Amino acid sequence: MDNWEDVLTAQEAGHLLGISTERVLQYARGGRLSHVRKGKQYLFSRQDVEQFKTTMQPRGRPARRDNKSCDNTRIRLE
């Protein structure tokens, strides 16, 4: 992280990623998001955060399957 002009705090990185500050810190502590510690503060390169954003999985629940795509039709045997 040579260019200190493009340094983000955890809060700024969270805002850019659309996630909470705590989640950013979890990613940093877990080694998924590159960072530098300065005292108690976590600092992130804007370039690293933007690159990480492209690798993030979509949030939320998976799309719901509609019943038409399933073949649950019952056949009546007489």
C-alpha positions as CSV (number, residue, x, y, z in Angstrom):
1,M,0.0,0.0,0.0
2,D,2.4,2.7,-1.2
3,N,-0.2,5.3,-2.2
4,W,-1.7,6.6,1.0
5,E,-4.1,8.9,-0.8
6,D,-6.4,6.0,-1.7
7,V,-6.6,4.6,1.9
8,L,-10.0,3.7,3.3
9,T,-11.1,3.1,6.9
10,A,-13.1,0.0,7.7
11,Q,-16.3,2.2,7.7
12,E,-15.5,3.6,4.3
13,A,-14.6,0.2,2.9
14,G,-17.9,-1.1,4.2
15,H,-19.8,1.7,2.6
16,L,-18.1,1.0,-0.7
17,L,-18.8,-2.7,-0.5
18,G,-22.4,-2.3,0.8
19,I,-21.7,-4.3,4.0
20,S,-21.3,-3.4,7.7
21,T,-18.1,-2.3,9.2
22,E,-18.0,-5.4,11.4
23,R,-18.2,-7.6,8.3
24,V,-15.3,-5.7,6.8
25,L,-13.3,-6.4,9.9
26,Q,-14.3,-10.1,9.9
27,Y,-13.0,-10.3,6.3
28,A,-9.8,-8.6,7.2
29,R,-9.2,-10.7,10.3
30,G,-9.9,-13.9,8.3
31,G,-7.4,-12.9,5.6
32,R,-10.0,-12.5,2.8
33,L,-9.5,-8.7,2.6
34,S,-6.0,-7.2,2.4
35,H,-5.3,-4.5,5.1
36,V,-2.7,-2.7,7.1
37,R,-3.0,-2.1,10.9
38,K,-2.0,1.3,12.3
39,G,-2.4,1.0,16.0
40,K,-6.0,-0.2,16.5
41,Q,-7.1,1.1,13.1
42,Y,-7.6,-1.1,10.1
43,L,-6.7,0.6,6.8
44,F,-7.6,-0.7,3.3
45,S,-6.4,0.2,-0.2
46,R,-9.2,1.5,-2.4
47,Q,-7.9,-0.7,-5.2
48,D,-7.9,-3.8,-3.0
49,V,-11.4,-3.1,-1.8
50,E,-12.7,-2.5,-5.4
51,Q,-11.0,-5.8,-6.5
52,F,-12.5,-7.6,-3.5
53,K,-16.0,-6.3,-4.5
54,T,-15.8,-8.1,-7.8
55,T,-15.2,-11.4,-6.1
56,M,-17.9,-11.1,-3.5
57,Q,-20.9,-13.5,-3.7
58,P,-24.3,-11.9,-4.2
59,R,-26.1,-11.3,-0.9
60,G,-29.6,-12.5,0.0
61,R,-31.6,-15.6,-0.4
62,P,-31.4,-17.7,-3.6
63,A,-34.0,-17.1,-6.2
64,R,-37.2,-19.0,-5.5
65,R,-38.1,-21.7,-7.9
66,D,-41.5,-21.4,-9.4
67,N,-43.8,-24.4,-9.4
68,K,-43.8,-24.5,-13.2
69,S,-40.2,-25.5,-13.4
70,C,-40.8,-28.5,-11.2
71,D,-42.7,-31.5,-12.5
72,N,-44.8,-32.3,-9.5
73,T,-47.9,-33.2,-11.4
74,R,-49.8,-36.1,-9.9
75,I,-51.0,-38.8,-12.2
76,R,-54.2,-40.4,-11.2
77,L,-54.4,-44.1,-11.7
78,E,-57.8,-45.6,-12.0
